[in-house]
Amino acid sequence: MRDGRASFSLYLLEAHLQDLCNQYRAGAYLVDWLDRNGPAHSPADSNTAPGDKVIVMAKLEEEPADWVEEQLPDWQRAIYVVNPTQETRTDAKVLTTPTNKGHESMAYLTYVIDHYHDLPSTIVFLHAHRSGFLMAWHVDAPLHDNVAAMRMLQLDFVQQNGYVNLRCNWNPGCKEAHRYNTHVTDQVWFDIFDGTSTPALNTSSPYQTESSTQRYLRKPDQIGAACCAQFALSRAQVHLRPRDDYIKFRQWIIDTELSDASSGRVMEFLWHVIFGMNAVYCPDEELCYCQVYGQC
C-alpha cells in the first residue's frame, strides 16, 4: 500500500514538473542560453529614430526600464510610473497613472485614452521586466527576452490581425482546464461592459434582442487566452471601440472593490475580448510562432 502511495506521489510530482517545464519552456531556454550571443541578442544601433510604433509599459518607481530606449531605439516609448513619489509626480517629463490599481491595465488604458486620436500604427503593451527565467517566464521569446520579442515581432501580421497576443504557449491560459475561472463572474462581466458600446446581453434591458443593430456581449461559458497581458494592437483595432469605452473600463478598475491583483487579473482574462477576438482565443502554437515571430 505504501509503495502504491509513493508511486502515485512520484507520478504527481513528475506531472507537475513536466507542466512547469512546458510553461517555462525550460528546454528551449537552455538551448537559447547556450546560443545567447546570437543575432537576436546583439546590441542595437542607438542612432535609430523611433518609428510609427510605440511600447506602452507600467513600471514601479524602482524598476529599471532604460533597456527599452537602449535596446529598442526604433520604438516610441510611453512608460508610466504607477507608484510615483511626490517629486516624480511633479516632473512633467514622467508619465504617471491616476492610481496604482489593476496592475499594468491602468497604464495601458491611460495611454489609449490620452492618445486615442493620435495613435501610432502599432501599439505594443509590455511588462517592465526585460528578461529572466523566473521573472519573465511568460515572455515567449529566446531567453524570455522582450528585446528579442520586439525585434522578431511581425508588424505586418499585427496590422492584418488587429490584435496579437505576444505569448503563443498555451500554458497557462489556453488549456481546457484554464478556460474556467472564478475571476470573470457574471457580475464582473456586467459591470465591465455595462454602459459601453458592447453591453452585456440580457442585463441592461428586458427588451433587447441579438438581432438588434446594437452589439451585445453574452458572457461565454469559457474564456481563454495565453497569459499574461502582453499584446500588440493596430490603431484600427483600437478604434473599433469609441474612446468612452476605454474610459469606462478604466473607471471600473478605479471603482471596483476588487484588489489591485484581482482587478488586474480580470483585465488579463478580458483584453482579447475587449479588442474584438473570440472569447477563447488560442491560435495553434506552431502557427502562432510563425505568424507572430516569423519562426516558421
N, C-alpha and C positions, 0 to 999 in steps of 0.2 A: 504493500500500500504506500509506504514511504517512497519507494523507488518510483511509483507512478506519479506521486505528487511532485517529486523532484524533476522528473522528465517533463511534466506539464509546465512547471515553473520555468525550466530552461527553454521550453518551446515559446512561452510568452515573452521571455527576455529576448530570445533570438528574433521574434517577430517585431518587437519594439525597436530593437537595434537596426533591423532592416528598414523599418519605416523611417527612422531618423536619418539613416544613410541616404535614403531616397529623397527625403525632404531637404537635406543639406547638400545633396549631390556630392557626397564625400569622395567618391571615386574620381569624378571629373575635376573636383577641386585639387586633388593630389596631382593629377596629370598636369593641370594648368600651373600649379605651383612649381613643378619641375621645369616647366617651359615659360617661367614668368618673365623672361627677358625678350619675349616675342614682340611682334609689331604692335599688338593691341595694347601693350603697356609701355610703349616708348613715349618719351616726353613730347608735349605738344609745342607747336610754334606759337609763342606768346605774342607775336606780332599780328596774329589773325584778328580781323574785326568781327564783332558779333553779327550774325545774320538774322534772317526773318524767323527766328525761333527763340524760345525762352525756356529756362529751367526755373520752376517755382518751387520753393522749399520753405519748410518751417524748421527753425532751429532754436535750441536753448542758448541763452547768452554765452554759456561756457563751451558750447560745441564749436569746433573749428569747421569752417566751410570755405576756407581760402582755396581749397582744391578745385572748386568749380571754376573760378577765374583763372587759376594757374594751369589747369589741365584741359579745360574746355572753353578756351577764349572765343571760339566761334559761336557761342551761345550767349544770348542776353541772360541776365540774372535778376530774379526777384526773390530775395532771401529775407524771410520775415523772422524777427526775433519774437518769440511768443512769451517770454518772461523777462521783459526789459527792466533794467534798473531805471530809476528816475532820470539819471544822466543820459542813458541811452534813449529814453522816450523823448527827450527834448532835442535829440540830434536829428535834424531834418533829413540827413542822408541815410538814416537807418529806417527800414520798413518794420512796422510793428502791427500786431493784430488787436482787435477791440478787446479781446480777453484771451486768457490761456485755457482753452477748453476744446474738447473734440479732437485732441492730438493735432495731426497735420491738417485736418479738414478746415480749421479756422483760417489758416493761411491760404489754402487752396481756394476757398470760396471768396475770401477777401480780394485776392488777385483778380478773379473773374469779375467780381462786382466792380472793382475800381477800374478795370481795363476793358470792360465789355465792348466798348465802341472803338478800341484801338488795339485789338489783339494781334499778335503776330500769327503767321500761318500755322505754326506748330507750337503747342504748349505741352511741356512735359512736367509732371509733378513727381518730385523725388524726395527721399529722406535725406537728412543731413549727413549721416554716416556714409563715408565713401565705400568702404570695403571691410572685409574681415570674416573669417569663417563662422564665428559666433554672432558678432554684432550685425552683420549684413547678410546672413544666410539666405534671406529671401530675394537677394539681388540675383537675377538669373543670367549671369554673365561670367566669363572666366574670372576666377578668384573672387567671386561675388563682388565685383568691382563696378560701381556705377559709371566710372570713367569709360571703361571698356564697353559697357552697355550703351552709353550715349554715342560713342564712336561707331558702334555697329548698327545702331538703330536705323531702320529703313524708312526714311521720311516719306518716300512716295507711298508706302503702304499705309502710313498714318493718315495721309490725305485721302487715300482710297477708302479706308475702313472707317475713318472718323474717330473711333475710339480703339485704343490698343492697350491691353494690359501688358506691362513690362515683364511679367512672370509667365512663363509657359508651363512650368512644372505644376501638375495638378495637385500636388501635396504641399501644404494643405489648401482646402477651399473648394476643390472640384470633385474630390472623391464622393461617391454616393452618400456615405455617412456624414459628410461635411455639409451637405446641402440643406440640412435641417438644423436650425439654430434657435436659441432662446432670445437672441438679441432683437431681431426684427419681428416683434409681436404685431398682432392686428392693430393694437392701439398706436404703436410706434409708426406703423405704415400709414395709418390715417393721419396722425399728427404731422408727419413729414410732408405728405403730398396734399393735404387739405389746403385750399387756397392757392394752389399753383395751377399751371396750365394743364396739368395731368392729375386731377384729384383722384382720390381712392374711389373705386367703383362701389355703389350701393351703400354709401355712408353719408354724403352731404345732402342728398335729396332722395325721397322715395319715388320720384318720377323719372329719374334718369334712365336711359337705355343705352346699350352698347352701340346701337345704330345711330346715335346722335352724332352731330358734327363735332361735339366736344370729345376730346380724348380723355379716357379714364384709365386708371391703372388698377386692375384687380390684383389683390395680393395673391401671389402664386404659392403652391404647396412647397415648392423648392426654390431656393435662391443659392446660386453657386457661381463663384469666380475664383481664380487663383489669387491667393493673398499677395501682397499686403499693402494696398493703397499706393502703388507706384504705377502711373499710367501716362499715356500720351494722347493728345486730342488735336484734331484740326480745328481751326477757327470756325469753320462751317458747322461742325458738330456742336460746339458750344452755343452757337446762335440758333440751334433748333429750339432752344428754350428762351423765353424772354428774361431779361435781367432781373425782373421782380421775383422769378422763381428762385434764383440763387440767393437773393436777399432773404426770402422765406426760409430756405434751407439753413442759412447761417443763423437766423433768428431762432429756429428750433433748437440748434445746438446751445445757444446762449440761454434760452428759457427752460430747457428740459431739466428735470430733476435728476436725470441720469448723470453719472460721474464723468469726468474727463475721459477716462479709459473706455467706459461703456458707450458713451455717445460717439467717440471716435471709432469704436468697433462697429457700431451700427452703420456709420457712413462708409466704412471699409466694405461692408457687405452690399452697399447700395450704389456705389459710384457707377458701375456699369449700367445699372437700371436707369439712373438719373440721366446718363448720356446715351440712352436710346438702344441699348443692347437687350437681348433676351434675358429673362430672369436667371436662367442657367447659361452662362457664357463661358464655355470651356472648349476652346478650339483644340483639335488634335495636337499633341505636343510636338511631334515631328514637323507638322505643317507650320505650327506657330514659330518654332525656331527659324524655319526657312523664311517665312514672311516678315517676321518682326526683326530678326537679326541677320538675315542673309546666310544662315548656317544650313545650307541645303545639301 
